[in-house]
């Protein structure tokens, strides 16, 4: 941010660290998206075989959109710190995305349910990662002694 003193004409530059503020905003937004994804999962896993084809198509579209969105979140986690469940969810998501729904009378119904299972795994992986990140704090400094490593749960 640049400010100019009206009397002296001197321009001063100030920097603002938005990292902490963005994290405070991002986490509730992520949790809201995850809650919406879990609502779609519940709807898909409790649906009956006789669901209206239009409603099934809308639900499938919603599941596909949410899977694509959460997959990006999982992919941003460094591979070494990515939960195993997240790696499996990405693998299953890629397979479902490539294969599409199967043929037969229950193909679309089964596809929506499979997407829901993958989406649930994605949400769980993201929440596990977030919980693990919160529990590991920075090193604690001690005067005249080496730093203490935080204890992991």
Protein Blocks (a to p, Z undefined) as FASTA:
>chain_A
ZZddfklopacdddddfklmmmmmmmmmmmmmmmmmmmmmmmmmmpcfklcfklmmmmmm
mmmmmmmmmmmmmmmpcfklgcfklmmmmmmmmmmmmnopaedjklmmmmmmmmmmmmmm
mmmmmmmmmmmmmmmccddddehiacdddddZZ
